[in-house]
Amino acid sequence: MLRKHSPAKTAVSNIRTVSQLINFIFFMCMSFKLIKSKNKEKKMKKDENILNL
């Protein structure tokens, strides 16, 4: 038997899904930035080592 969802419940679940998606994207962006900055630090350390030689 099919139960019809009330519009309010559907809206709430949609909002929840969207917020989870936003959180996921935000998390991905943050970890991407973190990885990039770490790589930059490594590169800078390499450059410093080259300069120190």
Secondary structure by P-SEA (a helix, b strand, c coil): ccccccaaaaaaaaaaaaaaaaaaaaaaaaaaaaaaaaaaaaaaaaaaaaaac
